[in-house]
Amino acid sequence: MLFLRLKYSSHSHPVPGHPQSDMKAKSDLLAARRQDAAQPPASATTIKPRTGQRRATVRLPAAERRAQILSKAFEFFAEYGLTAQTRALAEACGVSQRLLYSVFPNKAALINAVYEAEIAGPFKVVWLVQLRDRSVPLEQRLRSFYREYYDAILTRRWLRLFLYASLAEVEMAPTYIAAIIRTLLNTIIEEAVFEAGLSLPSDPALAHEMGWTLHGNISHLAIRRHIYRDASTLEADKVMALHITAFLASVPAMVNSVNKGKQENQT
């Protein structure tokens, strides 16, 4: 299991204009709206509930309840951020806070579970196998991979949660990059230099940066479309094809630049 370290405190005071303060404001606004919606019109006749009476929670098998909470938590965190109040989260999940914490002992455990199920979970190991299949031209392999990655991973909800986690200083992005993206970047650059008849840079950091020139462009395309709401009518598949073609054409120049820099350092 991957554990994410939470760097914020639930007791810290929000700072106006700070991202955490803005996300807390969203949570408070959500709670206020639900409270207002729950109030009947002034002219309506109301029947006061008995003290301690609460809406009954439908009983579900433990595995089904856990899956339901994870799905709702993913949706909730993606919309309101990871600093949103657990009371509003429990209401969104249709359960009490007590039941929520009986399934997940604390908020950090819930965030870790959301990461594993919804952030890292959709990545398919078979994609790496397919990227290494040299019986298929690399450009075709990259187009096929990024078409699936864009549709399955880089969704509006996935991106919003990923960005919110970074703003809240939850180590979701560093964990995902270390566990998945570095292996992906290694695979892409290894295949690219092999097809170009070149040698892989000896410095892993340089190799990763070469891979980021492609992966970063694809990721930013998704951010522009889903977060910035870019109104471009050009199909994402065509834009990705442009980035892939440009990346493959630039590999020899990048490798030569790395080798030139190495020679200059040795003299």
N, C-alpha and C positions, 0 to 999 in steps of 0.2 A: 504494500500500500504506500502511496506517496502522500506525505504530509506537508501541508503548506503552512508556513509561519506567518501568523497575523501580526502586523506591526502597528496596528491601531488599537486603541483602548476604548472599550465601550463607555468608560467613565471620563474620557477626555472631553474638553469643552470645544465645541465647533468654532471655527474662525470664519467670520463673514468673508465670502468670496472664495474660500477654499473649496476644492472639489468635494471633500467629505461633508462640509457644511451644506453644500448644494444638494448632495444626495440625501442627507438627513432631512432637508426641507421637503424634498419630494416624498419621503416616507411619511413625514408629518402631514403633508397635504393629502396624501392618499388616505390616511387614517381619518382626517377631518371630513373628507368627502364621504367616506363610508358612514361616518357617524351622522352626518347631515341627512344622508339618504335613508338612514334607519329611523329618523324622526318622523312621525306622522304629521299631517297638516294640522294647524291649530284648531280648525273647526271639526276635526274628526274626533269621534268618540274612541277613547283608548281603554284597553283593559290592562292594568298593571300586572306584570308577571309576578309570581310568588318569589320571595327572596331566595336567591341562590339558584333559581331555575335557569338553565342554559339549553341552547339548541342541542338536540341529540346528535351525536356523531355516528355515522353508519359504520358498523363493525366490518372490518376487512381482514383477510389473512395477513400476517406480518409482512410477507414478501410483497404483497400487493400494496399494502399501506406504504411501505418504504419507497416503492417505485412511484407511487402517486405523489408523495411528498417531494421526491427528487425532481420529478417532472415540473411540478408547480414551483419549486424553489428555483429551478433553472430559469423559468419564465419570469418569476418575480425579481430575482437578482439582476437579470438582463435589463429589466425595465427601470428598476429603482436603485440599483447599486448594492454593494455588499455591506454598506453601513446602514441599510434600512433596518427598522426595528423588527424584532422577531414576533412581536404581537401582531403586526400587520402581515407578516409572513405566515404565521399560523392561520390567520383568518383567510388569507389567500389560498392556503392548502385545505381549508375546510375542517381544521382540527383545532383543539385547544393547545395552548403553549405547553401544558403538562404532557399531552400526548406527543407533541412534537419532540420534546426532550426525552421522552421515553424511547423514541426511535433513534434519535441522535443525541448523545449526551451533552453536546454544546454546539455553538454556532460554528466553531472551527471544524468540527467533525462533519457537519452538514456541508460546509463549503468544500472540504476535501472529497466528500462523496459526489458532489455535483461536478467537481473537476474530473474525477475518474470516469464518471458516467457520461458527461456531456461535452467536456473539452477534449480530453485525451481519448475517450472511448470510441468516437467515430473514426479515428484514424485506423486504416486497414494495413496490417503488416504485408499483405499480398501486394500492395502498391510498390513497396521496396523491391520485392522479388521481380515484379514486372519491369521496373525501371532498370534492373540489371540484366534483362533478357536481350543480349546482343544480337540475337537473330532478327530483331526488329530495329529499324533505323531509329536513332536517338530522338530526332525531332518528333517522330510519330509517338514514341514512348512518352515524351514530355507533354505533348498535347493531350494524350489520353489521360495521363495522371492528373494534370492540372484541371482538366475539364471535370473530373470526378471530385477532386479536392475542393474546387471552387463551389460546387453544388452541395457537397456533403458537409464540408467543414466551415467554409467562409460565409456563413449565413448571417443575417442581421442579428439574430439573437446571440449566436456564438461570438461575434465580434464585439457586441455591446458588453457582454459579460467579461470578455478578455480585457477590454479597455477599462471598464469599471474596476476590475481587480487590480490593474496597474495603478489607477488613481488612488485606490484605497491602500496601496502598498502591501497587498496580499501577493505572495510569491507564486502566483499562478503562471504568469508568463515565463519567468525564469525556469520554472519546473518543466513547463511544456517544451521550451527551447532545448533544455538540457536532455530531456528524456526522448524527444522525438525529432525536433527540427535539425539538430546537429547531425544526426544519422542521415536524415534526408539530404542535407546539404552535402555531406561527404559523398553520398551515392551519386548525386547529380554531377558534382564536379569531377569525380573519378570517371564517370562515363563520358563526360564532355571532353576531358583531356585525352582519354583513350581514343575516342573517335577522331580527334584532331591529330593523333599521332605524337602527342607531347607527353611530358612527365608531370606528375602531380607535384605541386609546390611542397617543399619539405615542412614548411611552417603551417600547422593546422589552422591557425587563425587567419592566415591569408587565403587558404583554400575555402574557409567558411565565408569570408567576405566576397569571394568570387561567386559562390553559390547564392549569396544574398542578393546579388545584382539581378537575379531572376526571381527568386522567391519573394523578395521584398516588393518588386514591381507587381507581382500577381496579388499579393496580400493588399497592397495599397489600392489596386483596382477595386477589390471587394469593399474596402473602406470607403472609397469614393462613391461607389454605387449604393451601398447599404446604409452608410452613416452620413456622408455628406449629401446624399440624394442627388448625385450627379444625373442630370437630365439627358445625357448622351443616348442617342438611339442606336449607336453602334453595338452590335452583339458582343458580349463579354468573350465569347469563344474566339472571335476575330482579333480582339485586343490581345488576348493571351498568346495567340499565334504570332502576333507581331513581336511581343516581348521574347518569346522563345527563339524566333529567328534571329533577333538582334543579339541575344545572349550567346547563341552558338557561334555567330560570326565574330563576336568579341573575345572568345576564349583564347585564341592564339595571341592576340594583343595583350591580354591580361597576363598570360604566362610569360611572355617576353618581357613585360614590364617588371614582373617579379624577379625574373632571372637577372635583368639589367641592374635592378636595385641591389641584388645580392652581390654581383660583381663589383659594384661601386663601393660597397661596404668593405669588401675584402682588399681593395687597393688603398 
